[in-house]
Amino acid sequence: MIIRKIFNNNAALSSDDNGNEVIYTGCGICFGKKVGDELDKSKIEKEFVMSQPNEQFKQLVSELPYEEVQTADEIIKYASTHLSKHLSNNVYITLTDHLDFAIERKKKGIPLKNELLWEIKKYYAPEFVIGKHALEIIKERLDVELPEDEAGFFALHIVNAELDGEMHHTAETPEMLQDILNIVRYTCKADLDENSLSYERFITHLKYFLQRAEKKQYYPSEDNDVYEAICKKLPESRRCAERIKSYMEAKNGQNVTDEEMLYLTVHISRVTSRK
């Protein structure tokens, strides 16, 4: 592994056998080295393989303290392991950058209130647990104690990495989830059992429904006959789905397909069932 670029004493750019750029990090990995030298494999602690060059991440690695990059990596590893989900590589940029920003605000005594904290705790409970653990990791590794609001922000970065979206769009999701649930409660006059499997499935469906809406990738309409049959069988749930459709059209100007309406109607029926 030949060093192509040295970012600092703890990070270097090289390449793998497939020609991908690779950033290697490790404490003192570049100490006494110069471009063209061979890396000491025994000092490598982490490698970031980039199938496409990412200048933003290179800049972060070169500018931020090595301990922060290492801490962010530990948080991401913990999240991926405990959620058993693949996380977008972009999380290395967003979460690491946010960690540095949060520490800087803490040092300057500038708190940032998380207005979505309640919704994040409620609708992204597993990710919020990760966010809480992230605060413990930060306290242990960097001796910086961040407030609970930051746990919510870290949780959103993890959610964003799960859905592979953009942060400002992900931040709108909890509010939209709450609006849709209120539509269901009001239209169907139902108390939703938040501990039920149907509720959990409905929330999961809504998260991906909102992601598809944001990316303008709704399920295409395929079988209108099935949708019409379900509508006749579940008129109350269909009426509720129509109100959600109107809400989505007002929110992002998109027409929700019949296929999406079919899934919404069935989920609404299940989550509002009196049985």
C-alpha positions in Angstrom: 0.0 0.0 0.0 1.8 3.1 -1.3 1.0 6.4 0.2 -0.5 8.7 -2.4 -1.4 11.6 0.0 -0.8 12.4 3.6 -3.6 14.1 5.4 -2.0 14.3 8.8 0.0 12.0 11.1 -3.0 9.7 11.5 -4.5 9.5 8.0 -3.2 8.7 4.5 -4.7 8.1 1.0 -3.8 5.0 -1.0 -5.6 2.7 -3.4 -6.6 -1.0 -3.5 -6.2 -3.6 -6.2 -9.4 -2.5 -7.9 -8.2 1.1 -8.2 -10.5 2.4 -5.6 -9.3 5.2 -3.4 -8.8 4.1 0.2 -8.3 6.3 3.3 -6.3 4.5 6.0 -6.3 5.8 9.5 -4.4 4.9 12.6 -2.6 6.6 15.4 0.8 7.8 14.0 0.3 5.9 10.8 2.0 8.6 8.8 4.6 9.7 11.3 8.0 10.0 9.6 6.5 9.0 6.3 6.3 10.8 2.9 4.3 10.3 -0.3 5.5 7.2 -2.1 6.4 5.3 1.1 4.8 2.0 2.0 2.2 2.1 4.8 2.9 0.1 8.0 0.0 -2.4 8.0 0.4 -3.0 11.7 -0.7 0.6 12.4 -3.9 0.6 10.3 -7.0 0.8 12.5 -9.6 1.7 9.9 -9.9 1.8 6.2 -12.5 3.8 4.2 -12.9 2.4 0.7 -14.4 5.0 -1.8 -15.6 3.6 -5.1 -16.0 7.2 -6.1 -13.7 10.0 -4.9 -15.2 11.9 -2.0 -13.5 15.3 -1.5 -15.8 16.2 1.4 -14.7 13.2 3.5 -11.1 13.7 2.6 -11.3 17.2 3.9 -13.0 16.0 7.1 -10.2 13.5 7.7 -7.5 16.0 7.1 -9.0 18.8 9.3 -10.7 17.1 12.2 -8.9 15.6 15.2 -8.2 11.9 14.8 -9.9 11.1 18.0 -13.2 12.6 16.6 -13.0 10.5 13.4 -12.3 7.4 15.5 -15.2 8.1 17.9 -17.6 8.7 15.0 -16.5 5.4 13.5 -17.1 3.6 16.8 -20.6 5.1 16.9 -21.4 4.0 13.4 -20.1 0.5 14.0 -22.2 0.2 17.1 -25.3 1.4 15.2 -24.8 -1.0 12.3 -24.2 -3.9 14.6 -27.2 -3.3 17.0 -29.7 -2.3 14.3 -28.5 -5.2 12.0 -28.9 -2.9 9.0 -26.7 -1.6 6.3 -26.0 2.1 6.7 -25.1 4.4 3.8 -21.4 5.3 3.6 -22.5 9.0 3.6 -23.1 8.6 7.4 -19.3 8.8 7.8 -19.5 12.4 6.5 -22.7 13.6 8.1 -22.3 12.1 11.6 -18.5 12.9 11.9 -19.2 16.5 10.8 -22.1 16.8 13.2 -20.0 15.4 16.1 -17.3 18.0 15.5 -20.0 20.7 15.3 -21.6 19.5 18.5 -18.3 19.5 20.4 -17.5 23.0 19.1 -20.9 24.3 20.3 -20.4 22.7 23.7 -17.1 24.4 24.1 -18.6 27.8 23.2 -21.6 27.2 25.4 -24.1 27.5 22.6 -26.8 24.9 23.1 -28.9 23.7 20.1 -32.4 22.6 21.1 -33.8 19.7 19.2 -37.4 20.6 18.4 -38.2 17.1 17.2 -36.8 15.3 20.3 -40.2 14.0 21.4 -41.1 12.6 18.0 -37.7 11.1 17.5 -38.0 9.2 20.9 -41.4 8.0 19.9 -41.1 7.1 16.2 -37.4 6.2 16.0 -36.9 4.5 19.4 -34.2 2.0 18.3 -32.2 4.8 16.7 -32.6 7.1 19.7 -31.2 4.3 21.9 -28.2 4.4 19.6 -28.0 8.2 20.0 -28.0 7.9 23.7 -25.2 5.3 23.6 -23.3 7.7 21.3 -23.3 10.3 24.0 -21.8 7.7 26.4 -19.1 6.8 23.8 -18.3 10.5 23.3 -18.1 11.1 27.1 -15.7 8.1 27.5 -13.5 8.8 24.4 -13.5 12.6 24.2 -14.4 13.6 27.8 -17.2 15.8 26.4 -20.7 15.5 27.9 -23.4 16.4 25.4 -27.1 17.0 26.2 -30.0 14.6 25.3 -30.9 16.8 22.4 -27.8 15.7 20.6 -28.8 12.1 21.0 -31.8 12.9 18.9 -29.7 14.5 16.2 -27.4 11.5 16.1 -30.5 9.3 15.8 -31.6 11.2 12.8 -28.3 10.8 11.1 -28.6 7.0 11.7 -32.2 7.0 10.3 -31.0 9.0 7.3 -28.2 6.4 6.7 -30.8 3.6 6.9 -33.1 5.3 4.4 -30.2 6.7 2.3 -31.9 10.1 2.1 -30.9 13.7 2.9 -30.8 15.0 6.4 -33.1 18.0 6.1 -35.7 15.7 4.5 -35.3 13.1 7.2 -35.9 15.8 9.8 -39.3 16.5 8.4 -40.4 12.9 8.7 -41.3 12.7 12.4 -43.7 15.7 12.0 -45.3 14.2 8.9 -45.6 10.8 10.7 -47.5 12.6 13.6 -49.8 14.4 11.1 -50.7 11.1 9.3 -51.3 9.3 12.6 -53.6 12.1 13.7 -55.5 11.8 10.4 -56.0 8.0 11.2 -57.1 8.7 14.8 -59.5 11.4 13.8 -61.0 9.8 10.7 -61.3 6.3 12.1 -62.1 7.5 15.6 -59.6 4.9 16.9 -57.2 4.7 19.8 -54.1 3.1 18.3 -52.3 0.4 20.3 -48.7 1.6 20.1 -47.5 -1.7 21.5 -49.1 -3.8 18.9 -47.3 -5.5 16.0 -49.8 -3.8 13.5 -48.8 -0.4 14.8 -45.1 -1.2 14.5 -45.6 -2.4 10.9 -47.7 0.7 10.1 -44.9 3.0 11.3 -42.3 1.2 9.3 -44.5 1.3 6.2 -45.1 5.1 6.7 -41.4 5.8 7.0 -40.6 4.2 3.7 -43.8 5.6 2.1 -42.6 9.1 3.0 -39.1 8.3 1.7 -40.6 7.2 -1.6 -42.7 10.3 -1.7 -39.6 12.5 -1.1 -37.7 10.7 -3.9 -40.9 10.8 -6.2 -40.7 7.0 -6.4 -44.1 5.8 -5.4 -45.1 2.3 -6.2 -46.6 2.3 -9.7 -50.2 1.4 -10.2 -50.5 -2.2 -11.5 -53.9 -3.7 -10.6 -56.7 -1.2 -10.1 -59.3 -4.1 -9.8 -57.6 -5.2 -6.6 -57.6 -1.7 -5.2 -61.3 -1.2 -6.0 -62.2 -4.5 -4.4 -60.3 -3.6 -1.2 -62.0 -0.1 -1.2 -65.4 -1.8 -1.3 -64.4 -4.1 1.6 -62.8 -1.5 3.7 -64.6 1.8 3.1 -63.6 3.5 6.3 -59.9 2.7 5.8 -60.2 3.8 2.2 -61.7 7.1 3.3 -58.8 7.6 5.7 -56.3 6.8 3.0 -57.9 9.4 0.8 -57.4 12.0 3.4 -53.7 11.0 3.7 -53.5 11.3 -0.1 -54.9 14.8 0.1 -52.4 15.7 2.9 -49.5 14.4 0.8 -50.6 16.3 -2.3 -50.8 19.5 -0.3 -47.4 18.8 1.3 -45.3 17.9 -1.7 -47.7 18.3 -4.7 -47.6 14.7 -5.7 -50.4 12.4 -6.7 -50.3 9.2 -4.6 -50.7 6.1 -6.8 -53.5 3.5 -6.4 -50.8 0.9 -5.5 -49.7 3.1 -2.6 -53.3 3.7 -1.6 -53.9 -0.1 -1.5 -51.1 -0.6 1.0 -52.2 2.4 3.1 -55.8 1.1 3.2 -54.8 -2.4 4.3 -52.4 -1.1 7.0 -55.0 1.4 8.3 -57.5 -1.4 8.5 -55.1 -3.5 10.6 -53.9 -0.8 12.9 -57.5 0.4 13.7 -59.1 -3.0 14.0 -61.3 -3.3 17.1 -60.6 -7.0 17.4 
